[in-house]
Amino acid sequence: MTAPEKSLFQLSYPLLLNALVGMLVMLVDMKILSAYSDNAAAAVSIANQILLVAFDFSSLFAAGAVVMVSRQLGAGRADSARKTAVAALAANAMASLLLGLCLLPAAPYLAAAINCPSEIFSDATIYLRVGAFTILFNGIMMAATAVLRGHGETRLIFLLGIAAYATYLASEYLLVFGWGVIPELGVLGSGLATLLVRMSAAILLLVVLVRRLQMRDTFRKFQLRSSLARMRQLFDLSWPSTIDNFAYGFYQIILVSFIASQSVAMLLSRTFTLTLTAVLTVTLMAISQANEVMVGFRHGASRKQEINGCVIRSSLVSTLLTTSLAFVLYQLADPLVGLFTEQREILRLAKQLLWITIFVQPFSAVNTILFHSLRALGDVVVPVMGTQIMMWVLSVPLAYVLAVKMELGTVGLWYVLLLEEALKAIFLLIRWIQRQYKS
């Protein structure tokens, strides 16, 4: 069986298992930082809000790599798929290096721009500066993982992820709290653990590509000049999604700035809720990424009559699964949030956010599946423009009114999220129907 010809279950279950393990790792990660100090957890949280934007930009060519590789494999052009993979790795590495060099001196200014509280400003800046070195390896890692997804090698991604997660937690605990000759480094230790793991993962993934996908000769024969055309193709497919992710991260930074000056409790309730609901995000992404490979492969193989069925099944599965998980998280809110804090105000806010999330999830599931499916068909500019207009014209002003003027804080932000996801789902469904009607 050709790898991308696998079923939705075969392609998605390793990514789903990886997501569940990732959720546990995030919980333990937050527990380690919270045990060290609440300020350390808050500093890493607010720094990560900036780094997430940078990490999204560092995967500039990865989105296009999944689409192009799966299409080329569907068309039976394995050698072209390997050349595309190497071009994506080189382009991502160059973009990530440039981004890291820009972030390093800008760290304190970025922390100040999002109203980082003074008591955590120093730690947040330190974490950002370590993160600047991490970006290069993250870019290589994202491109390599995208290539493996395009080949349907999701099980291998899961196995490598397990090794990376275990290494990260062990190194973070040792570097945060210290042990033996290793000094107690706190927030700096957490940043160094992330750097160590992403650097190791990038090297290991390159070895896997050479051996598993037989890319040794492709790497050896790589020439930048002859690869520029492929890089342009990758860029054309990737830039709308990357800009969308970049803008969304910047949008989240603005939302954080609305509540950052109100209280640390609001910041932490948002952080702990996002930590718990990350399982919803990564589960949904596992299904949508598997569906994207299936759609891209069938498009490349000119089996377009099968595409609609793939999208409908993926939408139903993701909606039922993630909404059910959201309900379970709400029911278990007390013990789960209690893993991080005993402050009753944080618990009260987090429970409200988890309740609203139940109603957000069906809309989020549908629009995520549709967005990735449209991207696999090469239709990405219009979906990105539509969702961006909703965010900046509607969501930002409304978030300011609810969170600041009406003093609803983080709860106000979640009401905006509900409206935004519902409108995106409607818009992308209309776009999908229009495209199917034209074809």
C-alpha positions as CSV (number, residue, x, y, z in Angstrom):
1,M,0.0,0.0,0.0
2,T,1.4,3.4,-1.0
3,A,1.8,5.4,2.2
4,P,-0.6,8.3,1.5
5,E,-3.2,5.7,0.3
6,K,-3.7,4.6,3.9
7,S,-7.1,5.3,5.5
8,L,-7.9,8.3,7.7
9,F,-7.5,6.1,10.8
10,Q,-4.1,4.6,9.7
11,L,-2.7,8.1,8.9
12,S,-4.2,9.9,11.9
13,Y,-4.0,7.5,14.9
14,P,-0.2,7.9,15.3
15,L,-0.7,11.7,15.2
16,L,-3.5,11.4,17.6
17,L,-1.4,9.2,20.0
18,N,1.4,11.8,19.6
19,A,-1.2,14.5,20.5
20,L,-2.3,12.7,23.7
21,V,1.3,12.2,24.8
22,G,2.0,15.8,24.0
23,M,-0.9,16.8,26.2
24,L,0.5,14.9,29.1
25,V,3.9,16.4,28.5
26,M,2.4,19.9,28.5
27,L,0.6,19.2,31.8
28,V,3.9,17.9,33.3
29,D,5.8,20.8,31.8
30,M,3.4,23.3,33.4
31,K,3.5,21.4,36.7
32,I,7.3,21.6,36.8
33,L,7.3,25.3,36.2
34,S,4.4,26.0,38.6
35,A,6.2,23.9,41.3
36,Y,9.2,26.1,40.8
37,S,7.2,29.3,41.0
38,D,4.0,30.9,39.7
39,N,6.1,33.7,38.3
40,A,8.2,31.2,36.3
41,A,5.1,29.7,34.8
42,A,3.7,33.1,33.9
43,A,7.0,34.3,32.4
44,V,7.3,31.2,30.1
45,S,3.6,31.5,29.2
46,I,3.9,35.1,28.0
47,A,7.2,34.5,26.3
48,N,5.8,31.5,24.5
49,Q,3.0,33.7,23.1
50,I,5.7,35.6,21.2
51,L,7.7,32.5,20.3
52,L,4.7,30.7,18.9
53,V,4.4,33.5,16.3
54,A,8.1,33.0,15.5
55,F,7.8,29.3,15.3
56,D,4.9,29.5,12.9
57,F,7.0,31.8,10.7
58,S,9.9,29.3,10.9
59,S,7.8,26.7,9.3
60,L,7.2,29.0,6.3
61,F,7.8,26.3,3.6
62,A,6.5,23.3,5.6
63,A,2.8,23.7,4.6
64,G,3.7,23.7,0.9
65,A,5.9,20.7,1.4
66,V,3.0,18.5,2.6
67,V,0.8,19.5,-0.3
68,M,3.5,19.2,-3.0
69,V,5.0,15.9,-1.7
70,S,1.6,14.2,-1.4
71,R,0.5,15.4,-4.9
72,Q,3.8,14.2,-6.5
73,L,3.6,10.8,-4.8
74,G,-0.1,10.6,-6.0
75,A,1.1,11.3,-9.6
76,G,3.9,8.6,-9.2
77,R,6.8,11.1,-9.2
78,A,8.8,9.9,-6.2
79,D,12.1,11.5,-7.4
80,S,10.4,14.9,-7.7
81,A,9.0,14.4,-4.2
82,R,12.5,13.9,-2.8
83,K,13.8,17.0,-4.5
84,T,10.9,19.0,-3.2
85,A,11.7,17.7,0.3
86,V,15.3,18.9,0.2
87,A,14.3,22.3,-1.2
88,A,11.8,22.7,1.7
89,L,14.4,21.9,4.3
90,A,17.0,24.3,2.8
91,A,14.4,27.1,2.4
92,N,13.0,26.6,5.9
93,A,16.5,26.6,7.5
94,M,17.5,29.9,5.8
95,A,14.2,31.6,6.8
96,S,14.5,30.4,10.4
97,L,18.1,31.5,10.8
98,L,17.2,35.0,9.6
99,L,14.2,35.1,12.0
100,G,16.3,34.0,15.0
101,L,18.9,36.7,14.3
102,C,16.2,39.3,14.3
103,L,14.5,38.0,17.5
104,L,17.7,37.9,19.7
105,P,18.2,41.7,20.1
106,A,14.4,42.4,19.9
107,A,13.5,40.2,22.9
108,P,13.1,42.9,25.6
109,Y,11.2,45.3,23.3
110,L,8.7,42.5,22.4
111,A,8.1,41.6,26.0
112,A,7.5,45.3,26.8
113,A,5.1,45.6,23.8
114,I,2.7,43.1,25.2
115,N,2.6,44.7,28.7
116,C,4.7,42.0,30.4
117,P,4.3,42.5,34.2
118,S,7.5,43.9,35.8
119,E,7.9,41.0,38.2
120,I,8.3,38.5,35.3
121,F,9.9,40.8,32.7
122,S,13.5,39.6,33.2
123,D,12.6,35.9,33.1
124,A,10.4,36.4,30.0
125,T,13.3,38.2,28.2
126,I,15.8,35.4,29.1
127,Y,13.4,32.7,27.7
128,L,12.9,34.7,24.5
129,R,16.6,35.0,23.9
130,V,17.2,31.3,24.3
131,G,14.2,30.8,22.0
132,A,15.9,32.8,19.3
133,F,18.6,30.1,19.1
134,T,15.9,27.4,19.0
135,I,14.1,28.8,16.0
136,L,16.7,27.5,13.4
137,F,16.3,23.9,14.6
138,N,12.6,24.3,14.9
139,G,12.5,25.3,11.2
140,I,14.4,22.2,10.1
141,M,12.3,20.0,12.3
142,M,9.0,21.4,10.9
143,A,10.1,20.9,7.3
144,A,11.4,17.3,8.0
145,T,8.2,16.4,9.8
146,A,6.1,17.8,6.9
147,V,8.0,15.7,4.4
148,L,7.3,12.6,6.5
149,R,3.6,13.5,6.7
150,G,3.5,13.9,3.0
151,H,4.9,10.4,2.6
152,G,2.3,9.0,5.1
153,E,5.0,8.2,7.7
154,T,2.9,9.3,10.7
155,R,3.8,6.2,12.8
156,L,7.4,7.1,12.5
157,I,6.6,10.7,13.6
158,F,4.9,9.3,16.7
159,L,7.9,7.1,17.7
160,L,10.3,10.0,17.2
161,G,8.0,12.2,19.2
162,I,7.9,9.9,22.2
163,A,11.7,10.0,22.3
164,A,11.8,13.8,22.1
165,Y,9.1,14.2,24.8
166,A,10.9,11.9,27.2
167,T,14.2,13.7,26.6
168,Y,12.6,17.1,27.1
169,L,10.9,16.4,30.4
170,A,14.0,14.8,31.9
171,S,16.3,17.6,30.8
172,E,13.8,20.3,31.8
173,Y,13.5,19.0,35.4
174,L,17.2,18.7,35.8
175,L,17.9,22.2,34.4
176,V,15.1,24.0,36.2
177,F,15.6,22.5,39.7
178,G,19.3,21.4,39.3
179,W,20.8,18.1,40.5
180,G,24.3,17.2,41.5
181,V,26.8,19.3,39.5
182,I,23.9,20.8,37.4
183,P,22.9,24.2,38.9
184,E,19.3,25.4,39.5
185,L,18.6,27.5,36.4
186,G,14.8,28.1,36.6
187,V,13.3,29.7,33.5
188,L,16.7,29.7,31.8
189,G,16.8,25.9,32.3
190,S,13.4,25.5,30.7
191,G,14.6,27.4,27.7
192,L,17.8,25.4,27.4
193,A,15.9,22.2,27.6
194,T,13.7,23.2,24.7
195,L,16.8,24.2,22.7
196,L,18.6,20.9,23.4
197,V,15.6,18.8,22.4
198,R,14.8,20.7,19.2
199,M,18.5,20.6,18.1
200,S,18.6,16.8,18.7
201,A,15.3,16.3,17.0
202,A,16.4,18.2,13.9
203,I,19.6,16.1,13.5
204,L,17.8,12.9,14.1
205,L,15.1,13.7,11.5
206,L,17.7,14.5,8.9
207,V,19.2,11.1,9.5
208,V,15.8,9.5,9.2
209,L,15.1,11.2,5.8
210,V,18.5,10.0,4.4
211,R,18.0,6.4,5.5
212,R,14.2,5.8,5.5
213,L,13.3,7.8,2.4
214,Q,16.6,7.2,0.5
215,M,17.5,10.8,0.1
216,R,21.2,10.6,0.4
217,D,21.8,11.3,-3.3
218,T,19.2,14.0,-3.4
219,F,21.0,15.8,-0.5
220,R,24.4,15.3,-2.2
221,K,23.2,16.7,-5.5
222,F,21.4,19.7,-4.0
223,Q,22.1,23.0,-5.7
224,L,20.5,26.2,-4.5
225,R,20.2,27.8,-8.0
226,S,18.4,24.8,-9.5
227,S,16.1,24.5,-6.5
228,L,14.8,28.1,-6.6
229,A,11.9,27.2,-8.9
230,R,10.7,24.5,-6.4
231,M,11.2,27.0,-3.5
232,R,9.0,29.5,-5.3
233,Q,6.3,26.8,-5.7
234,L,6.6,25.9,-2.0
235,F,6.4,29.6,-1.1
236,D,3.3,30.1,-3.3
237,L,1.5,27.3,-1.5
238,S,2.8,28.2,2.0
239,W,2.8,31.9,2.3
240,P,-0.9,32.4,2.8
241,S,-1.1,29.8,5.6
242,T,2.1,31.1,7.2
243,I,0.8,34.7,7.1
244,D,-2.5,33.4,8.5
245,N,-0.6,31.6,11.4
246,F,1.7,34.6,11.9
247,A,-1.2,37.1,12.0
248,Y,-3.2,34.8,14.3
249,G,-0.2,34.6,16.7
250,F,0.1,38.4,16.6
251,Y,-3.7,38.6,17.1
252,Q,-3.3,36.4,20.3
253,I,-0.5,38.7,21.5
254,I,-2.9,41.7,21.2
255,L,-5.6,39.7,23.1
256,V,-3.1,38.9,25.8
257,S,-2.2,42.6,26.1
258,F,-5.8,43.3,26.9
259,I,-5.7,41.2,30.1
260,A,-1.9,41.2,31.0
261,S,-2.2,44.5,33.0
262,Q,-5.4,43.4,34.8
263,S,-4.1,40.5,36.9
264,V,-1.7,37.6,36.9
265,A,-4.7,35.4,37.8
266,M,-6.2,36.2,34.4
267,L,-3.0,35.3,32.6
268,L,-2.7,32.0,34.5
269,S,-6.3,31.0,34.0
270,R,-5.8,31.5,30.2
271,T,-2.5,29.6,30.3
272,F,-3.9,26.7,32.3
273,T,-7.0,26.5,30.1
274,L,-4.9,26.5,26.9
275,T,-2.7,23.9,28.4
276,L,-5.7,21.6,29.0
277,T,-7.4,22.3,25.7
278,A,-4.2,21.8,23.8
279,V,-5.4,18.1,23.5
280,L,-8.4,19.4,21.5
281,T,-6.1,21.4,19.2
282,V,-3.6,18.7,18.5
283,T,-6.3,16.0,18.1
284,L,-8.0,18.1,15.6
285,M,-4.8,18.9,13.8
286,A,-3.9,15.1,13.7
287,I,-7.2,14.4,11.9
288,S,-7.0,17.5,9.6
289,Q,-3.3,16.8,8.7
290,A,-4.1,13.2,7.8
291,N,-7.1,14.3,5.7
292,E,-4.9,16.9,4.0
293,V,-2.5,14.2,2.8
294,M,-5.4,12.1,1.6
295,V,-7.0,15.0,-0.3
296,G,-3.6,16.0,-1.8
297,F,-2.8,12.4,-2.9
298,R,-6.2,11.9,-4.6
299,H,-5.9,15.3,-6.2
300,G,-2.5,14.4,-7.7
301,A,-3.8,11.0,-8.8
302,S,-6.8,12.7,-10.5
303,R,-9.3,10.9,-8.3
304,K,-11.3,14.0,-7.5
305,Q,-14.6,12.2,-7.0
306,E,-13.3,10.7,-3.8
307,I,-12.3,14.0,-2.2
308,N,-15.7,15.1,-0.9
309,G,-16.2,11.9,1.0
310,C,-12.8,12.3,2.7
311,V,-13.7,15.8,3.9
312,I,-17.2,14.8,5.2
313,R,-15.9,11.8,7.1
314,S,-13.0,13.8,8.6
315,S,-15.4,16.7,9.6
316,L,-17.8,14.3,11.4
317,V,-15.0,12.4,13.2
318,S,-13.2,15.5,14.3
319,T,-16.4,17.2,15.5
320,L,-17.6,14.3,17.6
321,L,-14.3,13.5,19.1
322,T,-13.0,16.9,20.0
323,T,-16.4,18.1,21.3
324,S,-16.7,15.0,23.5
325,L,-13.2,15.6,24.8
326,A,-14.0,19.3,25.6
327,F,-17.0,18.1,27.7
328,V,-14.8,15.7,29.6
329,L,-12.2,18.4,30.3
330,Y,-15.0,20.6,31.8
331,Q,-16.2,17.8,34.0
332,L,-12.7,17.2,35.3
333,A,-11.8,20.9,35.6
334,D,-11.3,20.9,39.4
335,P,-8.7,18.1,39.6
336,L,-7.0,19.1,36.3
337,V,-6.6,22.8,37.1
338,G,-5.7,21.8,40.6
339,L,-2.6,20.2,39.2
340,F,-1.3,23.7,38.6
341,T,-2.7,25.9,41.3
342,E,-4.8,26.1,44.5
343,Q,-6.0,29.7,43.9
344,R,-9.8,29.7,43.8
345,E,-10.0,32.7,41.5
346,I,-7.9,31.0,38.8
347,L,-10.0,27.8,39.1
348,R,-13.3,29.8,38.8
349,L,-12.1,31.6,35.6
350,A,-10.7,28.4,34.1
351,K,-13.9,26.5,34.6
352,Q,-15.8,29.3,32.8
353,L,-13.4,29.1,29.9
354,L,-13.7,25.3,29.6
355,W,-17.5,25.5,29.6
356,I,-17.5,28.0,26.6
357,T,-14.9,25.8,24.9
358,I,-17.5,23.0,24.6
359,F,-19.6,25.2,22.3
360,V,-16.5,26.5,20.4
361,Q,-15.3,23.1,19.4
362,P,-17.8,22.0,16.7
363,F,-17.2,25.2,14.7
364,S,-13.4,24.9,15.2
365,A,-13.4,21.3,13.9
366,V,-15.4,22.1,10.8
367,N,-13.4,25.2,9.8
368,T,-10.0,23.5,10.4
369,I,-10.9,20.5,8.2
370,L,-12.2,22.7,5.5
371,F,-9.2,25.1,5.6
372,H,-6.7,22.2,5.2
373,S,-8.7,20.5,2.5
374,L,-8.9,23.7,0.5
375,R,-5.2,24.2,0.9
376,A,-4.5,20.7,-0.4
377,L,-6.4,21.7,-3.6
378,G,-4.4,24.9,-3.9
379,D,-7.2,27.2,-2.8
380,V,-5.7,29.1,0.1
381,V,-5.6,32.9,-0.6
382,V,-9.4,33.5,-0.4
383,P,-9.9,31.4,2.8
384,V,-7.0,33.3,4.5
385,M,-8.2,36.7,3.4
386,G,-11.7,35.9,4.7
387,T,-10.6,34.6,8.1
388,Q,-8.2,37.5,8.6
389,I,-10.8,40.1,7.8
390,M,-13.0,38.5,10.5
391,M,-10.2,38.6,13.1
392,W,-9.1,42.2,12.6
393,V,-12.4,43.9,11.6
394,L,-14.7,42.1,14.1
395,S,-12.8,40.1,16.8
396,V,-10.2,42.6,17.9
397,P,-12.6,45.6,18.5
398,L,-15.1,43.2,20.1
399,A,-12.5,41.7,22.3
400,Y,-11.4,45.1,23.5
401,V,-15.0,46.0,24.4
402,L,-15.7,42.8,26.2
403,A,-12.4,42.2,27.9
404,V,-11.5,45.8,28.8
405,K,-14.5,48.1,28.6
406,M,-17.0,45.6,30.0
407,E,-14.3,44.2,32.3
408,L,-15.0,40.5,31.4
409,G,-11.3,39.8,31.0
410,T,-10.5,36.3,29.8
411,V,-14.1,35.3,29.7
412,G,-14.8,38.1,27.2
413,L,-12.0,36.8,25.0
414,W,-13.6,33.3,24.9
415,Y,-17.0,34.7,23.9
416,V,-15.2,36.4,21.0
417,L,-13.6,33.1,20.2
418,L,-17.0,31.4,20.0
419,L,-18.4,34.0,17.5
420,E,-15.2,34.0,15.4
421,E,-15.1,30.2,15.0
422,A,-18.8,30.1,14.1
423,L,-18.3,32.7,11.4
424,K,-15.2,31.0,10.0
425,A,-17.0,27.7,9.7
426,I,-19.9,29.2,7.8
427,F,-17.5,31.1,5.5
428,L,-15.3,28.1,4.7
429,L,-18.3,25.8,4.1
430,I,-19.7,28.3,1.6
431,R,-16.3,28.4,-0.1
432,W,-16.1,24.6,-0.2
433,I,-19.5,24.3,-1.7
434,Q,-18.7,26.9,-4.4
435,R,-15.5,25.1,-5.3
436,Q,-17.3,21.7,-5.6
437,Y,-20.0,23.2,-7.7
438,K,-17.5,24.8,-10.1
439,S,-15.5,21.5,-10.5
